[in-house]
């Protein structure tokens, strides 16, 4: 365990008597400081563990692997929160790293049940139900850049979840969600209310004769008003001449990618599998038509699902520059900084 790690507990102090309203709804914040982080061992599977601290009536510790745990990728830091109490707990958990000035450089969140510490009282070789974390929390070089006078500062925030899930509790009230988002999503591909039609062409396919090519297209029924803020460059194509609903032909985006983009613009969620499988195509479409948020989400997915190597380094850097992908460019530069000697050896 790291004797140099210290904790600072930030809690609410009440003056007078409060009325009990069940499990605590407030966030409780703990700051864990790992001093001289740059000098710690970077061997895989070697961790530094904070002293135990109290939060939400339970005992916890923070476990950090500067060189990564057994399951992490090369060059990544692993971070875990461990419940060291004999009782489980259901919480929201957020932990992040902040550099000088308070800017957040790495972040992770969990909405989970934490099991109790096992009966042995010792940490097992395999991580148990009392532990939650990320084997690829952040790249080591990014963590080193975030040191404050040599110290890595973690902010750990926790809040109870039980009060939200206990619908049978006498204190629980049913509060309906604002239905606007659901109503907007129901308008997706609604032919009756749409005022714009996009005809998106697929790749050329062979027709009945081998020497002839046919081009298939898919119709997408949309609403100009919804595109104005979420994809302004796409909305620019929808100007009407005043005679009926305009039909716009799109030939540079595949229909399935265009569907993903439109579904997102209507408030839908693209599955992580679809996002990872089509990340570059989605980035290209979102960049072309001004869907900024979708582009950022697809870029983050691409970074997470792509393993940078010396062989693909230049291609990814050029692609990031051509599409103005700042996150991808930063990931490539971090890789170059962390693997400079290997890269020079290949030149």
Buried (B, 14 or more C-beta within 10 A) or exposed (E): EBEEBBBEEEEEEEEEEEEEEEBBEEBBBBBBBBBEBEEBEBEBEEBBBBEBBBBBEBBBBBBBBBBBBEEBEEBBBBBBBBBBBEEBBBBBBBBBBBBEEEEEEBEBEBEBBBBBBEEEEEBEEEBBBBBBBBBBBBBBBBBBEBBEEEBBBBBBBBBBBBBBEBEEEEEEEEEEEEEEEEEBEEBBBEEEEBBBBBBBBBEEEEEEEEEEEEEEBBEBBBBBEBBEEBBEEBBEBBEEEEEEEBEBEBEEBBBBBBBBBBBBBBBBEBEEEBBBEBBBBBBBBBBBBBBEEBBBBBBBBBBEEBEBEBEEBEEBBEBBEEBEBEBBBBBBEBBBBBBEEEBEEEE
